[in-house]
Amino acid sequence: MKIISTNDAKAFFEKTQQILEKDEINGSLINGIIKKVISNKNAYGDKEPWFFIGYNEEEISVLAIMTPPYKMLIYGNFEKDVINGLIVEIDSKNIFIPGITGENKITEYFVMEWIRKHNCRYKVDTNLRLFILQNVNNYTKPTGIFRKGELSELDTIYPLRKYFSIECNEPVNDTIIYESLKNSIKQEEVYVWEDGSIVAMAVKTRPTENGMTVGGVYTLKEHRQKGYATALVSELSQNILNFGKKFCILYTDLSNPTSNSIYQKIGYKPVVDSISYSFN
């Protein structure tokens, strides 16, 4: 068993690209974040990112990345020795971890070992479910239109993006969120549902060879339960398929039965469950 750590996103991706692209669905989150950091090291903030590769003999077993101030992401096989080695490596670098997200079994083991060693407390922030869609089902549209967000609307869309981070228990840095949203709009990744005004937003992000993720789905509270999010996600998913992708990926919060239900109605099917913890 050995652990390699680096601040170099490109070097990390060169070693892990084949694994992440082979497991295109489950590896999509780390894959997408790595590519974003390669193009802009400060995409998630001005603190140094960290990347870890855990080997069982000569085979890569576990990957972990952290882009402060966000939680660590962990992916790979449930191998206790490698996970324990990862914790030792993190401690040797004196890295502060606010929390961790990943598939249930590997993440739960990491958390139990982490709190045992560091005598800290933890809480579950979110239980997540990864969904995949290959065909969009027919549905009844609400009033309004689906369209791209425009740069001139940045200040209108920004509060929705910020509220999304708050509800997802993400760190809220106004400058980072604002600049990230601006770049996403410039890259034509941000879409909205407009019904007299902008009532909902979503983002298409993290492209892989065959798929793309729908994320950042948020409807203003006063406009909920009107079908806007369903329509927006449905139209954006079809947009992704129309541009040649074979599938769309989407994460949902299992504590929200409404969102899990509506996304399945339009064609999303569950793949795997993940969990997100924070330490304190």
Secondary structure, DSSP 8 states (H G I E B T S, - for coil): -EEEEES-HHHHHHHHHHHHHHTTTTTHHHHHHHHHHHH-TTTT-SS--EEEEEEETTEEEEEEEE-TTS-EEEEE---HHHHHHHHHHHHHTT----EEEEEHHHHHHHHHHHHHHHT--EEEEEEEEEEEESS-------SSEEEE--GGGHHHHHHHHHHHHHHTT----HHHHHHHHHHHHHTT-EEEEESSSEEEEEEEE---SSEEEEEEEEE-GGG-SSSHHHHHHHHHHHHHHHTT-SEEEEEEETT-HHHHHHHHHTT-EEEEEEEEEEE-
